[in-house]
Amino acid sequence: MTALSTDYFSFTPAGAGRWTTQAGVEWRNPNGPLWGGYPIGLCMSVLEAEPEAVGEPVAITLTYAAALTPGEIDIRTRRLRQGGSIGVWEVELRPAGAEQPSVHAMVTLARRPDTPPFAFAKMPQAPEPETLPQPQSPGGALHFGAQAFERRTAEAFPIRPSDNARSVAWVRPRRGTWSKPLLGMQTDNSPPRAFYAFGHGVMTTTISLTVYLHGTREEVAAAGDDYLLVEYEGRVGGGGTSDERSSYWRRDGKLLATSEQLVWYRPVPRQVPE
């Protein structure tokens, strides 16, 4: 079977509803597993290659059940239902040879009808991206999310604890142009909101993440390789979990996507001097 490629992924069909891909170490988080945005783009991209899939993604919910590591990944796709306009698909990602999935996704696809639009949300005010400093990568290396995106923001790093978890940033693709899989990947590319409560003294892991894709495929593609404005907010944390929500705006004020995320957080273990 012929391999299929996108800007960031390459798939080899391995039978009905089965695919394989190679995840490079450049997508690895500092703590070892793959960056959480990688599975989002992978799940959405493989359904673009799935011959029985109808429509375009309008929602995806991922559960991060276990660490997904670099190397060969087995992908399994299954259509749960197909109606006249809406289809629901299940996607599982697992390291090659593993019996249990590391990432489970439910993806809703739809044929988008021509209905009258409305909007209550408004794009927040922010400095133009060209006025903000270019990101600096230590040693010139680009890792995990920085492989895909350039991020410009006025906020200072390292993040200091405060009573406000809201921030904004401009983000654009480093390779290619905006697509729905790439927009989905961007939803897991912000500092955890627990940092805004405790600074960098906590470790975090995504438990679940849902992306709602309000823009059509054409409306997302119309952003080209330009910046999108991303607004991040956190509401509450406790008992090991904290939340994050985000909104993704085209420069002309069009809201393309929103997301909700639940994160597991815990204090960084203190190093005891020998």
Order of alpha helices (4+ residues) and beta strands (2+ residues): beta-beta-beta-alpha-beta-beta-beta-beta-beta-beta-alpha-alpha-beta-alpha-beta-beta-beta-beta
